Amino acid sequence: MFRRPLTSLFIVVFSLAALGVSGQVGGNYTYAFLNLSPAARPSGLAQATLASVGRDIQFAWLNPALLNSDHRRQIGFSYVNVPGGVGSAEASYGFGYGDKHNIMVGFRYLDFGNFVGTDIAGNPTGDFRASDQLLNGSYSYRLDSNWQFGGSFKLINSVYESYNSFGTAIDLAAIYQIPESRFAFAVIAKNIGVQLVTYAGQREPLPFEMQFAVSNQFEHLPFRWTVQLENLQQWDLTYFDPNAVTRDPITGEETYDDLNFGEKLLRHVSVSGDLDFKSFNAQLGYSFRARGEMTIPSRRTSAGLTYGLGIKLYKFRINYSRKYVHVAGRMHHIGVTVNLDEFGSE
C-alpha cells in the first residue's frame, strides 16, 4: 500500500517534467511574479511548503491540493516590502461544500512604484507606474484519507507604462498522506499557460515548474520538516558567473570553474521546519539555490536563509517572516489570517 502510491507519484513527476525541459530558468519567462508569494508563513519556510498539511489557508497559494475543511470561512492577507521600493500583497478567502470539495479565491498585486519617463534625448515625458495583478481560483477534492487533488486557475495582467499583457495559467497538484505515520508526499505542475496578449508583439513563455516534496510531523511534537525538490523540469540551473572565470597570469588563458554534480543537485533543494503550537508558531527555511545565486565571494552572507514567527491574538493569527535575499537588502513579510466561524463560537 505504501510503495504503489509513491511509485505513481514519481511517474507523474518525471512524465510532466519531460514536457518542460528547455533553456535557463531565469530571464526567459514572463510573469515571473507568479513564483513570488508575499505570504508570511510560507516565506518563512523558504516556500518549501508543498506538503505542509495544516490549517493556514496561505499555504494553498503554493499548492491548491492543500486546501481542506479547516480553510473554510478563513480570510488571509499578506504584504511584503521588497528592496528597491517594490511592494506586493495578496488576499484570499476559503469556502467549500460537502465533505470533499474546498475552494479558495484570491488576488495578488505587485507594485513597482513610480517611474520618471523620458524620451531618447532624456526629456521628461511624464511619470508612470508598473504593476502585475493575479486573480486566482483554487479547488481541491479529497478522494479518501490518503489522496487529495487540487488545481488553480489564474488570470494574469501586467501594466508597464503603455505596455499591457494578459495571460492565463493553471496549476495541477496531488498529495498522498499516510495518517498513521504523519508522512505527506506532494507533486505539482505550476504555471501551465499562455500569454494571450503580448507587450510588444512577441509571445513569451510562462515560468513552468515541476516540484516534489516530502514532509513528516513528529509524533509527540507539533513540528513538521519538509524536503522539497524544485525545477525538476530542468537539470542544469546554473548560469555564466564571471567570478568563476580564472585567468592564467602567464599564458592569459581563461578557464571556467563549473559546478560539480553535487552542487548542481543542491540547486534543486529547499528545506524547512515548522513548529506549530495552538497560539504560537515558528519557521525556519533554507534555499540552496538562493544561496548559490545571491552570495558574493567578497562578503559572508545569509542568502537563502528564511525564518518567521507567528502568534495568535484574540481571534487573529499574525505572522512575520524575514528573507535574506542579498547583502544589499532583505524582505520583510507580514500576514494575518482569521477564521470567521470563531466569531460565532462564543
N, C-alpha and C positions, 0 to 999 in steps of 0.2 A: 504493500500500500504506500510505502514511503518512496520507493525507488521509481515507480512508474510515473507519478506526477512530476517528480523532479526531472526525469528524462524528457517528458513532454515540454516542460518549461524551457530546457536547454535547446530543444529542437526549434521551438518558436523563436527564441532569442537569435540563434545563428541563421535561421532562414530569413528572418526580417532584416538582420544585419547585412546580409548579402545584397539587399536592394539598395543600400546607401553607400557603397564603397566608392569614394571619389575625393580627390584633392585634399587640400588643407582644411582644417576646421575653421580657423579664424580668418575673417576678412573676405570670404567668398559668398556670404549669405546676407540676405536682407532680413529685417525684423529680428535682429539679434537680441532685442529686449525680451523676447519670448522665454529665454532661458535665465532671465534675471528676476527673481522674485523678491519683493520687499518684505515678505512675511517674516516676522521677527524670529519666531521659534525655529522654523526650518533653516533659516540663515545661520542661527547659532550652531547648527549641526552640519555646516558646510553644505547644505542642501542634500546631504546623504540621508534622505528620509523616505526613500521609495517603498520601504517595507515597514514604516513606522505606524503600526496599527494603534490608534489611540482616539481620544475624544476631541482633539483640536481640529477644527474644520480647515485651518490654513494648510495642513499637510495635504489636503485634497487638491490644492493648486498644482502640486508636483506629481500627484498620482491620483486620478479620479477613482481608481478601484479601492482607494482607502475610505471612500465615503461610506458611512454606516449610520445606524439609527441614532447614535449619540450626537450626530451633527444636525439633527432636525431642529428647526427654530433657533439655530445658532447663528449669530452675526459675528463676522470677523473683519477687522480693519488693521491695516499696516501701513507704515510710512518709513522710507529710508532716505537719508541725505547722502548723496554721492559726492566725493571730492570733485571740485570744479563748479559747484553751484547747481548740480543736477539733482532733481528730486523725483521720487517715484512713490505711488500709493496704490493700494488695491483694497477692494471691499467685496465681501461675499456673504451669501445667505443660503442656509441649507434647509431642505424640507424633503418629504417623501410620501409614499403611500404603500399600504400593505406592509408585510414583513420583509420584503426582498428588494424594494425599489427605493433608491435615495438619489436626490438631485441637489445640485448646487449651482447657483447663478452668481457671477462675479464680474467685476470691472477693474481693469488696471490702467493706470495713467503714468506716463513717463514724460516729464517736462524738462527740456534742456535749457530753459530760460530765455532771456532777451539777447538779441544779437544786433549789431550795427551793420546795416547793409551798405555796400559801396559798389560803384561800377569799376570797370577795368582800370580807370585812371585814379581810383581812390576817392572819388567824390561821393559823399553820402547819398544814399537812395532811400533812407528811412529804416526804422527799426522793424524787426520781425522776430517771431518765435518759432520754435521747433518742438514737436511733441509726437508721441506714439500713444495709441489707445488700443485696448483689447477688451472685447465683450466675450465672456466665456460662459458656456453652459456645460455642466458635467453630470454624468449619470453613472450609477453603479447598480449591479444586480448580484445579489447573494444567491449562488446556486445551492450551496449546502454549508455545513460547518467548516469545510475546508476551502472551497473555491469561491472567489469573488471576482467579477469582471467589471471593467469601467471604461468609459470613453468621454472625451471632451470635444466640443465643437467650438471653434474660435473664429470670431470676426475681427480682423485686424485693420487698423487705419493709421497712416503716418502722414504728418503735415510738416514739411520743411520749407519755410518761406513760400514760394509759389509752386513748389513741387508736392504732389499728393500721390499716395499709393494706397491701394486697398487689396486685401488678400483674405484667404480663409484656410483653416487647417484643422486637423483632428489629432487627438491622442488616443491610442488604444493600449489598455493595460490589463494585467491579471495578477492576482495574488493567491498563493496557496499557503494555508495556515495549518499548523499541527497544534491544536489547542493543548493536548496533554504535555507537550514539551516546550510550548510557547515559542516555537520557531515560525518565521514567516519568510516566504520567498516571493519576490515580485519581479515583473518584467514589464517594460513599457516601450512603445514606439512613439516618439514625440514629433510633433510638427510635420505631419504628413499633409502637405498642402500645396497651394499655388498662389502666386501673385497675380491677381486678376487685373488690376490697374497699375501700370508701372510709373516710375518717377519721370523718366525721360525717354520712353520707348524701348528700353532694354529690360527684358524679363529676367529676374534673378531668383535663384532657388532659396527655399526656406531652410533654416538650420535643423534639418532632420537629425535625430539622435536616437540611438538604442541604449537602454540602461537595464542592468540587472542588479538585484540586491538581496542579501540575506540578513535577517535580524533575529535576535533572541532576547527575551526578557528573563532575568534571573527569577528563580522560584521564590525566594524569600526576601527580595529587594525589588522595589519598583524602578529597576534600571534596565534599559534596553540598549544593546550595542548593535551597530549596523556596519556592514562592509558593502560598499556599492561600487560596481563597475560601470564606467561611463564611456560614451563614444565607442561602443562596440562595433559600429558600422565601419570603423577605420582604425587600422593598427597604428600607423605612424602619425603621432600628433605633434611632432617636432617641427620647427621652422628654422630658417637660417639665422644663426646668432653670431654677430660679428665678434663677440667676446670669446667665441670658441675657435677663432682663427689664430694660428700660431705661425709666425714668420721666422725662418732661419736667418740669423744675423749675418751669415757668411754668403750663402747662396741666394738669399732672398726668396726662397721657395716657401709657399704658403701651404699649410695643411689644416684640415678642418677636423676638430675633435667631436665626432658624432657620439650620441648617447649609446650606451650598450643596451643589451636586451632587457636587463632588469630595470634600468632607468626608464625605458620606453613603456614597460609594463606598468610601472607605478604611475605614469601619467594618466592611466585609466582608473585609478583607485582613489576613493574618498572613504573616510571612516568617521564614525561619530558615536557618542554615548549620551543618553538622555535619562536623567534622573527625574522621576515624576511622582511627587507626593500630591496629596489632595489639594493642599493650599500653597505648594511651593514646587518649583522645578528648576533644573539647571542643565545646561547643554554644553558640549564640547565637540568640536569637529575639526577635521584636517583634510585639506585637498592637496594631494601630491602634485597635481598638475598646476594649480595656482602657485604652489611653492616654486616649482621649476620655472614657470614663465615670468613670475614677478620678482624674484630675488635678483640682486645685483652683486657682482664679485667684490666690490669695494665696501659693502655695508652688510652688517649682520641684521637680518630682518626676521619678522614673524609672519611673512607672507604665507598664505594658505591656512593659517590658524583662525578659528572662529570660536566664540563662546557666548553664552547667554544665560540670563536669569529670568525667572517669572514668579509672580506672586498673585494670589487671589485676594482682592479687596472687595468686601461685600459680595456682590454677585459678578464682579468683573475680574477677568484674568488678564493681567498686564505683563507683557513680555518685552525684554530688551536684549538685543544681541549686538555684538561688535565683530566686524570682519576686518582683518589686517590685509589690505589689498596690496600696499606698496609702502616704501619709506615715505612717499610723498603724501599719503593720506589713508584714512580708514573710513569704513562705512558704519554708520550707526542706525540700527533698525529698532523701531518700536511698534508693538502690536497690542491690540485689545480685542478680546473675544468675550461674548456674553450669550448665555442661553436664555431665551425669553421665557421658557417654561419655569425657570427658577423664580420669576417674579410672582407666579401664581401658586407657589408651593407653601407660602406662609399662611 
